[in-house]
Amino acid sequence: RNTSGVLCICSPVPVGFLGQHLLRILLEKEDSLEEIRVFDKPRNIRGILSYKQNTHGSRLNYSHGDVSYSNLKQSIKKIKIACPLSYSLLYQHKRTKNVIKACVECGIECLLYTSSMEVVGPNINGDHFKRGNEDTPYTVKHSMAYPKSKSEAEKIVLDANGTKVKGGKHLYTCSLRPTGIYGEGHQLIKDFYKQGVQRGVFALFTITIIKSVTYPLVYLGNVAWMHLLAAQALRERPEKVGGEAFYCYDDSPYKSYEDFNMVLFSEFNFRKARIPTMVLWFLAMFNDLMHWLLKPIYNYTPLLNSYTLAVVSTTFTVRTDKAERHFDYRPLYSWDECLARTKKWISTFPSENSKDC
């Protein structure tokens, strides 16, 4: 769809997780792309070169460095679309500004930011968000670094929409907010499997006795597909898409995290653990205390803490067609396909686990 040009992906993990799916979608669906230029840290070059060798990646090129203005400016010269997937939480505010500054100086007209539903919620009050959309009122309150930094970065990107760039044209920006994501390459799914094998049950932090709590989950391949369509729309219909934020969604069912995990791992006969909410609350508070005490000497970051407990105890579901209305998004993969592809990947875990042993 007339996306000939160069796409730059700025990410610390471009060939694992969302970046891998995005690269695959681009290489499979966009024959007119001249080049995909991955900008990353030097330590990830081996993974990128391996990915390039194992795919039809002749259009995939790599440059490395930190996300400083000078490095970014050199890397994104002559590209047409910039897509910063993620950075480390530290200095994300500054690095986002560096990306925008480099876009302005290099005359880049399109910037697509990968945000998160957590820029909105669930909030620390535990207020439910049921079948909401991008315009649904909600009290946004952040206490943890991740949602706070993502929220600040998204605001910077959207506020930059319409900025004049070198050459006299304008920069158009938009933001995509994936909800809970799953699919091949998701390390958390592997971690759940390992803990399930070790204990015979799912990890404590995935269990809550509040059965009415549900969440939106979206397949990584569909999130990547939405990125491609949004990037095309930014170039073709910037006045309609520019300055907008979109939730990422597909036909995956609304379920609690533990029920969704039980669907994914149905082949392994894991059983559910029923942990009283009060026990989980004390464990979360203990982990928060340990994180604070050990902070000067060790980065203790258990997955169960007061924030993650609040997230799994608070319904936050999305029902929207904004992406379809603005850039004709429809899921590339059906729910049956998403489930089959993910379970096929999960089926390789036992052999991998035996090799590790």
N, C-alpha and C positions, 0 to 999 in steps of 0.2 A: 504493500500500500504506500508506495512512494516514500519509503524510509531509507533510500540510498544515502550513505554517509557513514559516519563513524559513531559508535556508541562507547562511551567511557564509563566503566563501572568502578567506583571507588569503594572498596570493601576490605576488611581484614580477613575475610574468609570467602573469597569469591568462588571457589570450587567445592565448597561443602555447604550444605544447607540451601537456603534460598538462591544464592548466587549460582550454584550448580544447575538448578532447574531453569534459571533465567538464561544462562549460557546455552543450555540444550534447546530451549524454545527458540531463541534467536537463531541458532545455527540450523535448526530444522525448518523454521517457518519464514525466515527472511533471506531469501536468495539474493536480494538486491543490496544487502548490506556490504559495503566495501571492507569494513574492518570493525572488529570489536577490540577495544583497547582496555585492558584490565590494569588498573593502578592499584598497587598493593604494597605491603611491607616485604622486604627482602626475604624474610624467613619462609614465606609461602610460595616461593618461586618453584620449588620442586613439585608441589601439588598442581600448580598451574600448567607446567610443562608436561606432566603426566596426563592431565586432562586433555591437553591439546593433542598429544600423540594418540590417545584412545578415541578421539572423535574426529569428525571432518572439520578440524579446527585450523585450517590454513589461514582463515581470516582473523584468527584469535592471536593478538599480540599482547605483550606484557611490558609494563614499566613499573619500577618500584621506587619507594621512598616514603617518608612520613607525609602526613597531610598538611604540609606547610604551604604557604602561598607560592613560593618559588617553584617547588616541586610540582604542585598542581598545575601551575601555569604552563610549565614546560610539557607536561603530560597531555593536557587537553587541547593543545593548539590544533586548529583545523577540524575539531570534531563538531558535530551538529547537535548531539543530545548528550547531556550529562546525567548520570543516574547514580548518586551516592547511596549505596545500600545501607552502610552502617560504619560507625567508627567505635573505638573504645569510649566508654563513658567519660573518661577524663578529658577535659578540654573540648568536649563535643561542640559547645557553643562557639568557641574560637575556630574550630576546624570547619564548621558549617559556613561561617563567615568567609573563611579562606576559599572555599569552593565557589561561593557566589562572587567574590572579588575576582577570582581567576576567570569565571564565566564572563564577567563584564569586560575584563581586559582583553579576552580572546574573542569577543564577539559571539559567544554562545547564546543561542536563542531559546533553548529548551532545557529545563532542569526538573527532573522527576525525583522526588524524595520518598524513600521507603520509611514510613513512620510506623505506628503501632496503634491498636485500639486503646492501649493503656495511656495515650495522651489525654484520653477522656476519662476512662475508668476501667475497672471498678475503683471507686474512691475509698479513702480510709474510713469513711462513715459507714460503709457497707450498704449504701443506697443501691437498690436494684435498678437495672436498666433493661426493661423487657420489650423486645421487638422494636427497639428504637432505631432511628436513622440519623443522618448527619445533622439534621436540624432539631432533633429532640433535645429539649432543655435538660441539663444535668449539672449538678454541682461538682466541679472539677477540683479535687484536692489531692496533691501529691506529697508523699512523705519519703519515698524511696528514690534513689539516684536515677534508676533506669527510666521510669515514666517521666520524671521531672526533666531529665536531659533531652529525651525525645520530644517532649512538648515544646521546650525552648527552641530546639532545632527546627521543628516543623513551623513554628511561628516565624522564625527568621526567613525560612524558605518561602513561605506564602506571602510574607510582607514584601519580599523582593520581586514579586510578580509585577511586570510592567516597567522594571528598571531599564533605563537606556544603556545599551552596550556599545562597545567600540564598533564603528561603522555606521552608527545612526539607527540601528534597529533596536528591538526591545527583548528583554529576557522574560519568558513566560514559565511559570512554575506551577506544579501541583503536587499533592501528597497522597500516597496510598497508605491505608491503615489496615494491615493484616490483623485478623482476629487470632484466636488460637490456631496455630498451624501444625500440620502433620504431613508425613510423606517420607519417601526414601531419603536417607542421609540425615535424618533428624536424630542427633545424638541422645536427646532425652528419651526417645523411644528405646534406644539400645540400653540406656541406663535402667529403664523400667524393667526390661527383660532380664538383665543381669540380677537385679534385686529380686525379681520374681523367682528366678531359679534358686537363688541363695536362700530365700525365706519361704518360698511356696505361696507368698501373697504379694500384693503390690505394696510399694513403699508407703510409709505412714502419711507422707505429705500429699498423696493422691486420694486419700480417703476422708470422706465427711459423711456424717449421718443425716445431713440435710438433703433429703432426696429431691426436693423441689427445685434445687439449684441447678441451672443448666447454663451452657456456654456455647458460643458459636465457634465451630472449628472449620478451617478451610484448607484444602489440599494445596501443597506448595506449587504444583504444576499449574493450578488455576491462578494462584497469586502471580506467578511469573508471566502467564498469559495476559493478565490484566496490566502488568507493567508494559508489555509490548503494545497493547492497544492504547493505553494512556499516552505513551510516548508518541505514537502516530497522531493521536488527536491533538497533542500539544503543538505539533507542527502544522496540522491541517486546519484545526479549529481553535486556535489559541484563545480567542475571545470568549469561547464557551467553557473551556477547561481550565484556563489560567486562573490561579488564585484559589482553586477549589481543593477540598480534601474528600477522599472517597474511602469508605470501608471496603475491604476485600471480602468477598463472599462467594459461596457456591451452593450446591445442593446437599452438602453434608448435613446430617441430622443434628438437631440440638440435643445434647446430652450432657450429663455431668462428666467431668474428666475421667473418673474411675469407670463409669459405664462405657465411655468411648474406648478406654483402654481395654476393657473386657471384650469388646467387639474386635479390636485389632489383634488381641492375643487369644482368641477363642480356641485356637488349635492346641494350646499348651495346658489347658485345664487349671489355670491359676484360680485360686479362690479369693474372695474379697475379705479383707480384714475390717471388722467393725470396731473402730476406735472412738470412744466417747469424745465429743467435742471439747470438753473441759481438759481432757488429757492432751489433746492436740494443742490447746491454747497454752498450757503450761510448758510443753515442749518448745513451742514457738517463742515464748517469752525467754526461756532458758537459752535458746540459740541466739536471740537478740542480745542477751547479756554477754554471752561468750564472744560474740562478734565485737562488742564494744570493748571488752576487757583485753582481747588479743590483738586488737587493731594496731597497736604500736609495733608488734613483732611478727604478726602473722595475719594473712587475709583469710579469716575463717568465714566462709560463705555457704552455709548449709541451705538447701533448697526450701526447707521448712523454716519460715520466720513469720513474724506477725503480718507482714505484707502479703506473702503468698497464701497464708491461711485466710486472710480477708478476701483474697481473689477467689479462692475455691469455695468460699462460703457465700459469695454474692453473685446472683444472676446478672449476667451482662450479655444479652443476646441482641443481634442486629437483624432487622428486616428492612432492606432498602433496594431500590432499583436505580439509584442515582448513576452508577457506572454504566448501566444499560442505556439510560436516557442521554447521557453526555457523550459516550463513545462506543455505543453498541456492544458492550461487553455481555457475553454469555459464557458460562463455564466451558472450557475446552474439554474437560473430562467430567463424565457423569459420576454420581456417587458410587455406583457399582464399579466403575473403572478406577476411581480413586482408592476404594477399599481393596480391590484386587491387586493393584500395583503396589500398594503399601504392604499388604500381607505377603506378596511374593518376595519382597525385600526382607521382611521379618522372618520368613521361612529359612533364610540363610544363616540366621543367628546361631542355631545349635552347632553347625559345623565350624563357624568362627570361634565359638566358645570352646569347643573341644581342642582346636588348634592352640588357643591361648593357654589351655591347661598343659 
